[in-house]
Amino acid sequence: MKAKVDQDLCISCGACIDICPEVFDWNDDGKASAIEGDVPEEHEAHVDEAIDACPVEAISKE
């Protein structure tokens, strides 16, 4: 599974980074971004939490 943050929707609230810093981090534009490649299995549940916590629904998974 891969995580993705829609850069057009992200409002830089940081909720995803607080929930799962192993997958999400700030990019050079000051918005959240997800790691490249597959999310480690032990963090998949945290990605689901981040999706639920995002106030603008900018996070998705593939």
PDB file as gemmi writes it, atoms N, CA and C in Angstrom:
CRYST1    1.000    1.000    1.000  90.00  90.00  90.00 P 1                      
ATOM      1  N   MET A   1       0.841  -1.174   0.000  1.00  0.00           N  
ATOM      2  CA  MET A   1       0.000   0.000   0.000  1.00  0.00           C  
ATOM      3  C   MET A   1       0.889   1.241   0.000  1.00  0.00           C  
ATOM      4  N   LYS A   2       0.477   2.240  -0.745  1.00  0.00           N  
ATOM      5  CA  LYS A   2       1.196   3.514  -0.794  1.00  0.00           C  
ATOM      6  C   LYS A   2       0.279   4.612  -0.289  1.00  0.00           C  
ATOM      7  N   ALA A   3       0.860   5.605   0.348  1.00  0.00           N  
ATOM      8  CA  ALA A   3       0.105   6.765   0.818  1.00  0.00           C  
ATOM      9  C   ALA A   3       0.425   7.952  -0.078  1.00  0.00           C  
ATOM     10  N   LYS A   4      -0.551   8.829  -0.232  1.00  0.00           N  
ATOM     11  CA  LYS A   4      -0.372  10.011  -1.084  1.00  0.00           C  
ATOM     12  C   LYS A   4      -1.060  11.205  -0.438  1.00  0.00           C  
ATOM     13  N   VAL A   5      -0.420  12.363  -0.517  1.00  0.00           N  
ATOM     14  CA  VAL A   5      -1.016  13.609  -0.035  1.00  0.00           C  
ATOM     15  C   VAL A   5      -1.240  14.521  -1.244  1.00  0.00           C  
ATOM     16  N   ASP A   6      -2.476  14.917  -1.457  1.00  0.00           N  
ATOM     17  CA  ASP A   6      -2.813  15.835  -2.546  1.00  0.00           C  
ATOM     18  C   ASP A   6      -2.317  17.224  -2.159  1.00  0.00           C  
ATOM     19  N   GLN A   7      -1.317  17.703  -2.864  1.00  0.00           N  
ATOM     20  CA  GLN A   7      -0.686  18.971  -2.543  1.00  0.00           C  
ATOM     21  C   GLN A   7      -1.619  20.158  -2.759  1.00  0.00           C  
ATOM     22  N   ASP A   8      -2.606  20.010  -3.630  1.00  0.00           N  
ATOM     23  CA  ASP A   8      -3.560  21.094  -3.876  1.00  0.00           C  
ATOM     24  C   ASP A   8      -4.566  21.224  -2.735  1.00  0.00           C  
ATOM     25  N   LEU A   9      -4.789  20.133  -2.001  1.00  0.00           N  
ATOM     26  CA  LEU A   9      -5.751  20.154  -0.906  1.00  0.00           C  
ATOM     27  C   LEU A   9      -5.109  20.393   0.458  1.00  0.00           C  
ATOM     28  N   CYS A  10      -3.869  19.982   0.629  1.00  0.00           N  
ATOM     29  CA  CYS A  10      -3.194  20.062   1.931  1.00  0.00           C  
ATOM     30  C   CYS A  10      -3.156  21.503   2.449  1.00  0.00           C  
ATOM     31  N   ILE A  11      -3.548  21.672   3.725  1.00  0.00           N  
ATOM     32  CA  ILE A  11      -3.529  22.999   4.348  1.00  0.00           C  
ATOM     33  C   ILE A  11      -2.442  23.102   5.425  1.00  0.00           C  
ATOM     34  N   SER A  12      -1.534  22.133   5.458  1.00  0.00           N  
ATOM     35  CA  SER A  12      -0.386  22.143   6.377  1.00  0.00           C  
ATOM     36  C   SER A  12      -0.778  22.112   7.847  1.00  0.00           C  
ATOM     37  N   CYS A  13      -1.843  21.375   8.165  1.00  0.00           N  
ATOM     38  CA  CYS A  13      -2.265  21.323   9.568  1.00  0.00           C  
ATOM     39  C   CYS A  13      -1.342  20.445  10.411  1.00  0.00           C  
ATOM     40  N   GLY A  14      -0.695  19.469   9.781  1.00  0.00           N  
ATOM     41  CA  GLY A  14       0.260  18.623  10.491  1.00  0.00           C  
ATOM     42  C   GLY A  14      -0.324  17.423  11.210  1.00  0.00           C  
ATOM     43  N   ALA A  15      -1.626  17.202  11.102  1.00  0.00           N  
ATOM     44  CA  ALA A  15      -2.242  16.076  11.806  1.00  0.00           C  
ATOM     45  C   ALA A  15      -1.630  14.748  11.382  1.00  0.00           C  
ATOM     46  N   CYS A  16      -1.420  14.554  10.102  1.00  0.00           N  
ATOM     47  CA  CYS A  16      -0.866  13.286   9.619  1.00  0.00           C  
ATOM     48  C   CYS A  16       0.553  13.062  10.141  1.00  0.00           C  
ATOM     49  N   ILE A  17       1.318  14.133  10.208  1.00  0.00           N  
ATOM     50  CA  ILE A  17       2.695  14.028  10.696  1.00  0.00           C  
ATOM     51  C   ILE A  17       2.702  13.704  12.186  1.00  0.00           C  
ATOM     52  N   ASP A  18       1.786  14.296  12.928  1.00  0.00           N  
ATOM     53  CA  ASP A  18       1.679  13.983  14.359  1.00  0.00           C  
ATOM     54  C   ASP A  18       1.295  12.523  14.578  1.00  0.00           C  
ATOM     55  N   ILE A  19       0.409  12.006  13.737  1.00  0.00           N  
ATOM     56  CA  ILE A  19      -0.076  10.638  13.889  1.00  0.00           C  
ATOM     57  C   ILE A  19       0.953   9.613  13.417  1.00  0.00           C  
ATOM     58  N   CYS A  20       1.619   9.884  12.318  1.00  0.00           N  
ATOM     59  CA  CYS A  20       2.525   8.891  11.738  1.00  0.00           C  
ATOM     60  C   CYS A  20       3.745   9.547  11.085  1.00  0.00           C  
ATOM     61  N   PRO A  21       4.691  10.011  11.909  1.00  0.00           N  
ATOM     62  CA  PRO A  21       5.884  10.657  11.347  1.00  0.00           C  
ATOM     63  C   PRO A  21       6.786   9.700  10.570  1.00  0.00           C  
ATOM     64  N   GLU A  22       6.551   8.399  10.714  1.00  0.00           N  
ATOM     65  CA  GLU A  22       7.333   7.426   9.946  1.00  0.00           C  
ATOM     66  C   GLU A  22       6.944   7.418   8.475  1.00  0.00           C  
ATOM     67  N   VAL A  23       5.748   7.926   8.166  1.00  0.00           N  
ATOM     68  CA  VAL A  23       5.255   7.934   6.785  1.00  0.00           C  
ATOM     69  C   VAL A  23       5.120   9.356   6.233  1.00  0.00           C  
ATOM     70  N   PHE A  24       4.721  10.310   7.073  1.00  0.00           N  
ATOM     71  CA  PHE A  24       4.469  11.679   6.612  1.00  0.00           C  
ATOM     72  C   PHE A  24       5.512  12.644   7.159  1.00  0.00           C  
ATOM     73  N   ASP A  25       5.859  13.635   6.350  1.00  0.00           N  
ATOM     74  CA  ASP A  25       6.817  14.661   6.762  1.00  0.00           C  
ATOM     75  C   ASP A  25       6.532  15.923   5.957  1.00  0.00           C  
ATOM     76  N   TRP A  26       7.135  17.029   6.379  1.00  0.00           N  
ATOM     77  CA  TRP A  26       6.983  18.292   5.650  1.00  0.00           C  
ATOM     78  C   TRP A  26       7.845  18.268   4.398  1.00  0.00           C  
ATOM     79  N   ASN A  27       7.332  18.840   3.320  1.00  0.00           N  
ATOM     80  CA  ASN A  27       8.144  18.986   2.112  1.00  0.00           C  
ATOM     81  C   ASN A  27       8.680  20.413   2.029  1.00  0.00           C  
ATOM     82  N   ASP A  28       9.386  20.714   0.974  1.00  0.00           N  
ATOM     83  CA  ASP A  28      10.009  22.036   0.823  1.00  0.00           C  
ATOM     84  C   ASP A  28       8.991  23.170   0.676  1.00  0.00           C  
ATOM     85  N   ASP A  29       7.759  22.827   0.329  1.00  0.00           N  
ATOM     86  CA  ASP A  29       6.703  23.829   0.188  1.00  0.00           C  
ATOM     87  C   ASP A  29       5.936  24.056   1.482  1.00  0.00           C  
ATOM     88  N   GLY A  30       6.351  23.360   2.571  1.00  0.00           N  
ATOM     89  CA  GLY A  30       5.673  23.517   3.849  1.00  0.00           C  
ATOM     90  C   GLY A  30       4.370  22.749   3.951  1.00  0.00           C  
ATOM     91  N   LYS A  31       4.201  21.780   3.073  1.00  0.00           N  
ATOM     92  CA  LYS A  31       3.018  20.928   3.107  1.00  0.00           C  
ATOM     93  C   LYS A  31       3.447  19.511   3.449  1.00  0.00           C  
ATOM     94  N   ALA A  32       2.480  18.719   3.881  1.00  0.00           N  
ATOM     95  CA  ALA A  32       2.776  17.327   4.215  1.00  0.00           C  
ATOM     96  C   ALA A  32       2.973  16.515   2.941  1.00  0.00           C  
ATOM     97  N   SER A  33       3.832  15.528   3.029  1.00  0.00           N  
ATOM     98  CA  SER A  33       4.012  14.580   1.934  1.00  0.00           C  
ATOM     99  C   SER A  33       4.254  13.203   2.530  1.00  0.00           C  
ATOM    100  N   ALA A  34       4.019  12.182   1.740  1.00  0.00           N  
ATOM    101  CA  ALA A  34       4.194  10.805   2.188  1.00  0.00           C  
ATOM    102  C   ALA A  34       5.503  10.248   1.642  1.00  0.00           C  
ATOM    103  N   ILE A  35       6.011   9.218   2.305  1.00  0.00           N  
ATOM    104  CA  ILE A  35       7.225   8.569   1.842  1.00  0.00           C  
ATOM    105  C   ILE A  35       7.003   7.985   0.456  1.00  0.00           C  
ATOM    106  N   GLU A  36       8.063   7.863  -0.293  1.00  0.00           N  
ATOM    107  CA  GLU A  36       8.006   7.203  -1.594  1.00  0.00           C  
ATOM    108  C   GLU A  36       7.942   5.702  -1.352  1.00  0.00           C  
ATOM    109  N   GLY A  37       7.270   5.002  -2.211  1.00  0.00           N  
ATOM    110  CA  GLY A  37       7.220   3.547  -2.108  1.00  0.00           C  
ATOM    111  C   GLY A  37       6.162   3.064  -1.140  1.00  0.00           C  
ATOM    112  N   ASP A  38       6.255   1.785  -0.841  1.00  0.00           N  
ATOM    113  CA  ASP A  38       5.249   1.147   0.001  1.00  0.00           C  
ATOM    114  C   ASP A  38       5.397   1.533   1.469  1.00  0.00           C  
ATOM    115  N   VAL A  39       4.258   1.685   2.116  1.00  0.00           N  
ATOM    116  CA  VAL A  39       4.214   1.954   3.557  1.00  0.00           C  
ATOM    117  C   VAL A  39       4.516   0.643   4.278  1.00  0.00           C  
ATOM    118  N   PRO A  40       5.450   0.658   5.231  1.00  0.00           N  
ATOM    119  CA  PRO A  40       5.698  -0.568   5.998  1.00  0.00           C  
ATOM    120  C   PRO A  40       4.410  -1.054   6.667  1.00  0.00           C  
ATOM    121  N   GLU A  41       4.216  -2.356   6.661  1.00  0.00           N  
ATOM    122  CA  GLU A  41       2.973  -2.947   7.160  1.00  0.00           C  
ATOM    123  C   GLU A  41       2.618  -2.488   8.572  1.00  0.00           C  
ATOM    124  N   GLU A  42       3.624  -2.313   9.419  1.00  0.00           N  
ATOM    125  CA  GLU A  42       3.355  -1.918  10.807  1.00  0.00           C  
ATOM    126  C   GLU A  42       2.808  -0.497  10.932  1.00  0.00           C  
ATOM    127  N   HIS A  43       2.851   0.288   9.856  1.00  0.00           N  
ATOM    128  CA  HIS A  43       2.352   1.666   9.894  1.00  0.00           C  
ATOM    129  C   HIS A  43       1.054   1.856   9.120  1.00  0.00           C  
ATOM    130  N   GLU A  44       0.532   0.797   8.512  1.00  0.00           N  
ATOM    131  CA  GLU A  44      -0.677   0.932   7.697  1.00  0.00           C  
ATOM    132  C   GLU A  44      -1.877   1.420   8.508  1.00  0.00           C  
ATOM    133  N   ALA A  45      -2.039   0.939   9.734  1.00  0.00           N  
ATOM    134  CA  ALA A  45      -3.162   1.379  10.572  1.00  0.00           C  
ATOM    135  C   ALA A  45      -3.039   2.864  10.912  1.00  0.00           C  
ATOM    136  N   HIS A  46      -1.808   3.339  11.091  1.00  0.00           N  
ATOM    137  CA  HIS A  46      -1.599   4.756  11.388  1.00  0.00           C  
ATOM    138  C   HIS A  46      -1.931   5.621  10.172  1.00  0.00           C  
ATOM    139  N   VAL A  47      -1.668   5.106   8.980  1.00  0.00           N  
ATOM    140  CA  VAL A  47      -2.044   5.841   7.766  1.00  0.00           C  
ATOM    141  C   VAL A  47      -3.567   5.982   7.713  1.00  0.00           C  
ATOM    142  N   ASP A  48      -4.286   4.911   8.061  1.00  0.00           N  
ATOM    143  CA  ASP A  48      -5.750   4.992   8.099  1.00  0.00           C  
ATOM    144  C   ASP A  48      -6.217   6.041   9.103  1.00  0.00           C  
ATOM    145  N   GLU A  49      -5.539   6.128  10.247  1.00  0.00           N  
ATOM    146  CA  GLU A  49      -5.863   7.162  11.248  1.00  0.00           C  
ATOM    147  C   GLU A  49      -5.628   8.552  10.669  1.00  0.00           C  
ATOM    148  N   ALA A  50      -4.512   8.707   9.956  1.00  0.00           N  
ATOM    149  CA  ALA A  50      -4.192  10.008   9.357  1.00  0.00           C  
ATOM    150  C   ALA A  50      -5.227  10.395   8.306  1.00  0.00           C  
ATOM    151  N   ILE A  51      -5.677   9.419   7.522  1.00  0.00           N  
ATOM    152  CA  ILE A  51      -6.721   9.689   6.527  1.00  0.00           C  
ATOM    153  C   ILE A  51      -7.977  10.202   7.216  1.00  0.00           C  
ATOM    154  N   ASP A  52      -8.366   9.543   8.301  1.00  0.00           N  
ATOM    155  CA  ASP A  52      -9.566   9.954   9.040  1.00  0.00           C  
ATOM    156  C   ASP A  52      -9.401  11.319   9.702  1.00  0.00           C  
ATOM    157  N   ALA A  53      -8.170  11.655  10.110  1.00  0.00           N  
ATOM    158  CA  ALA A  53      -7.919  12.897  10.832  1.00  0.00           C  
ATOM    159  C   ALA A  53      -7.749  14.109   9.926  1.00  0.00           C  
ATOM    160  N   CYS A  54      -7.457  13.886   8.664  1.00  0.00           N  
ATOM    161  CA  CYS A  54      -7.202  15.007   7.749  1.00  0.00           C  
ATOM    162  C   CYS A  54      -8.475  15.829   7.549  1.00  0.00           C  
ATOM    163  N   PRO A  55      -8.445  17.115   7.916  1.00  0.00           N  
ATOM    164  CA  PRO A  55      -9.658  17.934   7.824  1.00  0.00           C  
ATOM    165  C   PRO A  55     -10.104  18.259   6.411  1.00  0.00           C  
ATOM    166  N   VAL A  56      -9.212  18.089   5.438  1.00  0.00           N  
ATOM    167  CA  VAL A  56      -9.565  18.416   4.049  1.00  0.00           C  
ATOM    168  C   VAL A  56      -9.522  17.206   3.123  1.00  0.00           C  
ATOM    169  N   GLU A  57      -9.400  16.017   3.721  1.00  0.00           N  
ATOM    170  CA  GLU A  57      -9.388  14.764   2.974  1.00  0.00           C  
ATOM    171  C   GLU A  57      -8.331  14.753   1.871  1.00  0.00           C  
ATOM    172  N   ALA A  58      -7.125  15.226   2.222  1.00  0.00           N  
ATOM    173  CA  ALA A  58      -6.037  15.308   1.244  1.00  0.00           C  
ATOM    174  C   ALA A  58      -5.235  14.011   1.127  1.00  0.00           C  
ATOM    175  N   ILE A  59      -5.455  13.074   2.043  1.00  0.00           N  
ATOM    176  CA  ILE A  59      -4.652  11.854   2.064  1.00  0.00           C  
ATOM    177  C   ILE A  59      -5.445  10.695   1.478  1.00  0.00           C  
ATOM    178  N   SER A  60      -4.765   9.926   0.650  1.00  0.00           N  
ATOM    179  CA  SER A  60      -5.371   8.728   0.081  1.00  0.00           C  
ATOM    180  C   SER A  60      -4.342   7.618   0.078  1.00  0.00           C  
ATOM    181  N   LYS A  61      -4.804   6.423  -0.222  1.00  0.00           N  
ATOM    182  CA  LYS A  61      -3.872   5.304  -0.345  1.00  0.00           C  
ATOM    183  C   LYS A  61      -4.151   4.543  -1.616  1.00  0.00           C  
ATOM    184  N   GLU A  62      -3.104   3.938  -2.135  1.00  0.00           N  
ATOM    185  CA  GLU A  62      -3.198   3.200  -3.402  1.00  0.00           C  
ATOM    186  C   GLU A  62      -2.877   1.750  -3.151  1.00  0.00           C  
TER     187      GLU A  62                                                      
END                                                                             
